[in-house]
Amino acid sequence: MHRSNPYSETSCHATPTPDVVVLGGGLSGRLIAWRLARTGHHVALYEQGAPSGYYGAAWVAAAMLAPLAEAASAERFLVELGAASLERWAEWLPQLPQPVFFQRNGTLIVWHAADRSEWLLFEQRVRKNAPITMLHDGIVVLHGAQVTRAEPTLGTRFHDACLLANEGQLDNRQLLLALASALDELRVDTHWHTCVREDAMPTAGLIIDCRGLGAKCAWSNLRGVRGEVARVYAPGISLSRPARLLHPRYPLYVAPKQDNHYVIGATEIESEDMSPVSVRSTLELLSAAYSLHPAFGEARILELNSHCRPTLPDHCPALSWDGALTLRVNGLYRHGYMIAPEIARETIALADALLNTRVRDIDDFNTWRTDSRWPKLYHTAKPD
Ligand SMILES: Cc1cc2nc3c(=O)[nH]c(=O)nc-3n(C[C@H](O)[C@H](O)[C@H](O)COP(=O)(O)OP(=O)(O)OC[C@H]3O[C@@H](n4cnc5c(N)ncnc54)[C@H](O)[C@@H]3O)c2cc1C
């Protein structure tokens, strides 16, 4: 494999070529750049938008860290990635220069009496897809007064509920800003408002492409799945953890943030339409929130927003190597926050092995993949 000298200079005053260039400063790109810079690598990051992170799916997301709740529709690989990542968030977030709201207070699953069959289906799928170790103390079925005790604000609205006790959540926008500050502190060369085209890549020892849907030209099977959310201000509700309402037509979550802010979401539409939220989706989201708690009727709508989740056919993430100088991370779909730390950790370990020529060819890569905790994550851009 040809590798350029990462420290070659065009003049004695020129900036040295970085060891690693990260393309895309959304969730995965920012996180990977931060962790790489902490290991002492010279890193540059290119992001088409601002340090706020406003352009990415990461900005719109609810940032629930809910591997068991997701087990109702996600395969075990994702559930286990999510569980491992939850531990890593707890370890990594305190290392950031600014506080990020993060809690592990569980997820509450509720349903109206008429929709009990939705719960039976949900429970069956979760028990099938989640490892037994997570189920042991992770699922607590509640009845009557137990529901009220667990989430007093819901009163006696729901006779049955289920607490997924170990789930978490964080504030995505605080995280994006804290990561931007951390990159500054570590002297990462950040190039905000800089769009990188596939045919005009910056020079580096290694490129890590984290452009999400912006990398569609490099992934023949990547698609967007549209999601719409409402952000509201609702003082007086005091929901202490994300709640998911099981419903045959309008399944919904309400994720509390700090200061009585709530994210209500999310639609899941097979479309790459990035236009504003539709009237139909707004009605569905807000009606479902109102049916969870009537005080949402007096909430103030702060924002209606939409974005598309970068999605591969199997709905799983992929870390792909082109056999030379490019790694690509994509397909985080609706699980980006839930799984990003483990994806970042694997990407950084492989990047390090490539830079130090411990992985030089496809045979080394295949050995690396076999030895990895998550072999399913690894792909090659060329057929194996
Ligand atoms: C409505 C909604 C709700 C969600 N809720 C959750 C949730 O509760 N929990 C959860 O775990 N996940 C959730 N997600 C999923 C999560 O947001 C995504 O999985 C995650 O953001 C994907 O990360 P990424 O870095 O691959 O892409 P992004 O976050 O989209 O980042 C890609 C970045 O690349 C930049 N870029 C693109 N093209 C270029 C270019 N040519 N040059 C330079 N920069 C470029 C973009 O501006 C962007 O900042 C949700 C997503 C949506 C849409």
The ligand as an SDF file (V2000), in Angstrom:
LIG
                    3D

 53 58  0  0  0  0  0  0  0  0999 V2000
  -35.3730   12.7060   13.6440 C   0  0  0  0  0  0  0  0  0  0  0  0
  -34.1850   11.9100   14.1030 C   0  0  0  0  0  0  0  0  0  0  0  0
  -34.1530   11.4060   15.4030 C   0  0  0  0  0  0  0  0  0  0  0  0
  -33.0650   10.6550   15.8360 C   0  0  0  0  0  0  0  0  0  0  0  0
  -33.0530   10.2030   17.1290 N   0  0  0  0  0  0  0  0  0  0  0  0
  -32.0200    9.4340   17.5650 C   0  0  0  0  0  0  0  0  0  0  0  0
  -31.9970    8.9320   18.8860 C   0  0  0  0  0  0  0  0  0  0  0  0
  -32.8980    9.2280   19.6970 O   0  0  0  0  0  0  0  0  0  0  0  0
  -30.9660    8.1260   19.2560 N   0  0  0  0  0  0  0  0  0  0  0  0
  -29.9680    7.8040   18.3920 C   0  0  0  0  0  0  0  0  0  0  0  0
  -29.0730    7.0370   18.7740 O   0  0  0  0  0  0  0  0  0  0  0  0
  -29.9370    8.2870   17.1310 N   0  0  0  0  0  0  0  0  0  0  0  0
  -30.9340    9.0890   16.6940 C   0  0  0  0  0  0  0  0  0  0  0  0
  -30.9430    9.5750   15.4150 N   0  0  0  0  0  0  0  0  0  0  0  0
  -29.8760    9.1390   14.4980 C   0  0  0  0  0  0  0  0  0  0  0  0
  -28.6010    9.9770   14.5330 C   0  0  0  0  0  0  0  0  0  0  0  0
  -28.8980   11.3360   14.4990 O   0  0  0  0  0  0  0  0  0  0  0  0
  -27.7420    9.5850   13.3290 C   0  0  0  0  0  0  0  0  0  0  0  0
  -27.5390    8.2020   13.3290 O   0  0  0  0  0  0  0  0  0  0  0  0
  -26.3730   10.2750   13.3910 C   0  0  0  0  0  0  0  0  0  0  0  0
  -26.5010   11.6580   13.4250 O   0  0  0  0  0  0  0  0  0  0  0  0
  -25.5450    9.8690   12.1780 C   0  0  0  0  0  0  0  0  0  0  0  0
  -24.2640   10.3920   12.3950 O   0  0  0  0  0  0  0  0  0  0  0  0
  -23.2840   10.7150   11.1780 P   0  0  0  0  0  0  0  0  0  0  0  0
  -22.0930   11.3830   11.7560 O   0  0  0  0  0  0  0  0  0  0  0  0
  -23.0860    9.4970   10.3400 O   0  0  0  0  0  0  0  0  0  0  0  0
  -24.1170   11.7290   10.2590 O   0  0  0  0  0  0  0  0  0  0  0  0
  -24.5180   13.2370   10.5640 P   0  0  0  0  0  0  0  0  0  0  0  0
  -24.7670   13.4290   12.0020 O   0  0  0  0  0  0  0  0  0  0  0  0
  -25.5980   13.5880    9.6000 O   0  0  0  0  0  0  0  0  0  0  0  0
  -23.2020   14.0440   10.1900 O   0  0  0  0  0  0  0  0  0  0  0  0
  -22.7060   14.1250    8.8730 C   0  0  0  0  0  0  0  0  0  0  0  0
  -21.9910   15.4590    8.7660 C   0  0  0  0  0  0  0  0  0  0  0  0
  -21.2670   15.5000    7.5390 O   0  0  0  0  0  0  0  0  0  0  0  0
  -21.3760   16.8190    7.0130 C   0  0  0  0  0  0  0  0  0  0  0  0
  -21.1530   16.7320    5.5610 N   0  0  0  0  0  0  0  0  0  0  0  0
  -21.9410   16.0920    4.6460 C   0  0  0  0  0  0  0  0  0  0  0  0
  -21.3880   16.2210    3.4130 N   0  0  0  0  0  0  0  0  0  0  0  0
  -20.2470   16.9220    3.5640 C   0  0  0  0  0  0  0  0  0  0  0  0
  -19.2330   17.3590    2.6630 C   0  0  0  0  0  0  0  0  0  0  0  0
  -19.2910   17.0700    1.3460 N   0  0  0  0  0  0  0  0  0  0  0  0
  -18.1720   18.0550    3.1570 N   0  0  0  0  0  0  0  0  0  0  0  0
  -18.0970   18.3720    4.4940 C   0  0  0  0  0  0  0  0  0  0  0  0
  -19.0400   17.9920    5.3900 N   0  0  0  0  0  0  0  0  0  0  0  0
  -20.0920   17.2590    4.9360 C   0  0  0  0  0  0  0  0  0  0  0  0
  -22.7960   17.2440    7.3730 C   0  0  0  0  0  0  0  0  0  0  0  0
  -22.9140   18.6630    7.3510 O   0  0  0  0  0  0  0  0  0  0  0  0
  -22.9390   16.6500    8.7660 C   0  0  0  0  0  0  0  0  0  0  0  0
  -22.5820   17.5670    9.7790 O   0  0  0  0  0  0  0  0  0  0  0  0
  -31.9830   10.3740   14.9480 C   0  0  0  0  0  0  0  0  0  0  0  0
  -31.9890   10.9100   13.6750 C   0  0  0  0  0  0  0  0  0  0  0  0
  -33.0750   11.6870   13.2360 C   0  0  0  0  0  0  0  0  0  0  0  0
  -33.0580   12.2760   11.8550 C   0  0  0  0  0  0  0  0  0  0  0  0
  1  2  1  0
  2  3  1  0
  2 52  2  0
  3  4  2  0
  4  5  1  0
  4 50  1  0
  5  6  2  0
  6  7  1  0
  6 13  1  0
  7  8  2  0
  7  9  1  0
  9 10  1  0
 10 11  2  0
 10 12  1  0
 12 13  2  0
 13 14  1  0
 14 15  1  0
 14 50  1  0
 15 16  1  0
 16 17  1  0
 16 18  1  0
 18 19  1  0
 18 20  1  0
 20 21  1  0
 20 22  1  0
 22 23  1  0
 23 24  1  0
 24 25  2  0
 24 26  1  0
 24 27  1  0
 27 28  1  0
 28 29  2  0
 28 30  1  0
 28 31  1  0
 31 32  1  0
 32 33  1  0
 33 34  1  0
 33 48  1  0
 34 35  1  0
 35 36  1  0
 35 46  1  0
 36 37  1  0
 36 45  1  0
 37 38  2  0
 38 39  1  0
 39 40  1  0
 39 45  2  0
 40 41  1  0
 40 42  2  0
 42 43  1  0
 43 44  2  0
 44 45  1  0
 46 47  1  0
 46 48  1  0
 48 49  1  0
 50 51  2  0
 51 52  1  0
 52 53  1  0
M  END
$$$$
